[in-house]
Amino acid sequence: MQEHPTGLPAGRAMPAPKNAMGYTVAEAAKILGKHPNTIYAWTRPGYPLADARQIGSTFYIPRRAVRALLDLDDMAELATANGGEVA
């Protein structure tokens, strides 16, 4: 039996959020490899994580928003490797 039945490349699987609302700023920062202050800045209107929700003093980042940023990062890496630009 396979240990990791998802078939995702090693190191590319996203951990499930501990809360149904999504990732906390600290969790999103760790996944994206950014400083938590960057994640907070990105929660403002017009930025990539503007659909984050604040409940009390905690911000929750939707999983789809984090995934979208990871996909953009993959596109940038691919373009750099091929000597092109991201469209």
C-alpha positions in Angstrom: 0.0 0.0 0.0 1.3 3.5 -0.9 2.3 5.7 2.0 1.2 8.9 0.1 -1.7 7.9 -2.1 -2.2 11.5 -3.4 0.5 11.1 -6.0 1.6 14.8 -5.5 5.3 15.6 -6.0 7.3 15.5 -2.8 7.1 18.8 -0.9 4.2 20.2 -3.0 1.2 19.0 -0.9 -0.5 21.7 1.1 -1.4 20.9 4.7 -5.0 21.1 5.4 -6.0 24.2 7.4 -6.6 23.5 11.1 -9.7 25.7 10.9 -12.6 25.4 8.4 -12.3 29.1 7.8 -8.9 28.7 6.2 -5.3 29.2 7.1 -4.1 31.6 9.8 -1.6 34.3 8.7 1.2 32.2 10.3 0.2 29.1 8.5 -0.1 30.9 5.1 3.3 32.6 5.7 4.9 29.3 6.3 3.3 27.7 3.2 4.2 30.6 0.9 7.6 31.2 2.4 6.8 34.8 3.2 7.0 36.9 6.4 3.7 37.2 8.3 3.8 41.0 7.8 3.7 40.4 4.0 0.7 38.2 4.4 -1.1 40.9 6.5 -0.2 43.5 3.9 -1.7 41.2 1.1 -5.0 41.1 2.9 -5.8 44.7 2.0 -8.2 45.5 -0.8 -6.6 45.1 -4.2 -4.0 42.7 -3.0 -3.8 38.9 -3.6 -5.4 37.9 -0.3 -8.1 40.5 -0.1 -10.7 37.9 0.4 -9.3 37.0 3.8 -11.7 37.2 6.7 -11.0 38.7 10.1 -12.7 37.2 13.1 -11.7 38.9 16.3 -8.0 39.5 15.9 -7.4 36.5 13.7 -7.2 36.6 9.9 -8.2 33.5 8.0 -6.9 33.1 4.4 -9.0 30.9 2.1 -7.2 27.7 0.9 -8.0 28.6 -2.7 -6.2 32.0 -2.4 -3.0 30.3 -1.1 -3.2 27.7 -3.8 -3.6 30.4 -6.4 -0.4 32.1 -5.2 1.5 28.8 -5.2 0.3 28.2 -8.8 1.5 31.7 -9.8 4.9 30.9 -8.2 5.1 27.7 -10.2 4.4 29.6 -13.4 7.2 32.1 -12.6 9.7 29.3 -11.9 8.8 27.6 -15.2 9.1 30.8 -17.2 12.5 31.6 -15.5 13.7 28.1 -16.3 12.7 28.5 -19.9 14.0 32.0 -20.3 10.6 33.5 -20.8 8.2 35.7 -19.0 5.0 34.9 -17.2 1.9 36.1 -19.2 
